[in-house]
Amino acid sequence: MGKEIYLANIKQHNKAQDLWIVIDNKVYDVTQFRLEHPGGEDTLVDVAGRDATKDFNDVGHSSEAREMLKKYYIGDLAAADIPKKSPISCRNIALALGAAFIGITLVYVIRRGVARN
């Protein structure tokens, strides 16, 4: 485990000449890699100084790309800055309630239709 780096510090490294990113709660200084990046320098600059995990994963980087990250690793995101994941989100609860409501309504409508015939 590397040194703990706070997000406030990471946010200061948001320029092409000083470029830090967070991927999977690990901090990388990719300043020297920006010109070699196959997706172009702008791709890295767009995520500089912040958590780039989603962007990194959405592109579908190869195992070689993940291996290359190790060279630029400088520390871990501070535990206080790691977002806490709730086991059930409000969105999931709303979707479940909506589905239940629609299901109950359909059963009611179908039974009324059958009863009338």
N, C-alpha and C positions, 0 to 999 in steps of 0.2 A: 504494500500500500504506500502510495506517495504522499506528499504533503497535501494538506487540506487547503483548498483555494475557494474563497467566497465569491459568489456570483457578482457582487458589487465590484470586485477586483477584475473579474473576467470581462465585465461590460466595458471597462476602460481600454481593453485591447481589441478595438473594433475597426481598425484601419488596415489597409493593405500592407503597410510597413510594420505593423504590430498587430498580428492576427491570431487570436486565441478562439477556440471553439470547444464546446462540451458535446461529447457523444457518450451515451450510456453512463452518465455521471463521472466520466473521466475527462480531464482537461488536456487539451493539446495545443501546442504552439506551432501552428502551420505556416508561419510567416515565410520560412525558407521554401516551403513546398508550393506556395501559391502559383508560381510561374510554371511549375511542372504539372499542375493539376489538369487532368485530361478534359475536365468540364470547363476549364478556363478560370482565370483569376477572379472574375466577377462572381462566379458561383460561390467561392469561399468568402469573398468580401460581403456578400449578401447575408451570410450567417455569422459573421464575425462578432465576437463578444457576447454570444448567446448559446443556448442549447440547440445544437444542430442535429440531434438524434433523429427526429422525424424526417428531416430533409435527407440525411444520410441513408436511412433505411428505405425511404420511398424510392430512391434511385436504384436500389438493389446492388450495392457495391459487392465486388467479388471478395473471396477470402484473402486474396493477395492485397487488396486495398485495406482490409481490416488488419492484416499483418503489418502493412506499412505504417499504420497509425502508431504502433509501438515506438517507432523512432522519434515521434514528436510528443510523446506523453510527458507531461510535466507535473501532474498531480491529480487529486480527486476533488470533485465538487464537494464543498463543505456539507456535512450532514444536515445542517440547518437549512440549506438551500435546496435539498432534494424534496420535490413535491411528494406529499403523502397521498397514496392512492386509497380511496375509500373502496371497500369491497363492493358496494352497490351505489351507483350514481343516481342522482335524481332523475336523469334522463331515462335510465333503465326502469326505474319505478313507474314513471309516467307512461312509458311504452307498455309495460305489463298491465297497468290499470286500464289503459285504452283498449288493449286487446281483450281483456276480460269483459269490459263494458260492451264491446262489439259482439263478442261471443254470446253473452247473456241476452242481448237485444235480438240477435239472430234466432236463438232458441225460442224466445218469446213470440217473435213474428211467425216462425215456422209452425209452432204449436197452435197459434190462433188460426192460421190458414188451414191447418189440418182439421181443427175443431169445426170450422165453418163448412167443410165439405162433407 
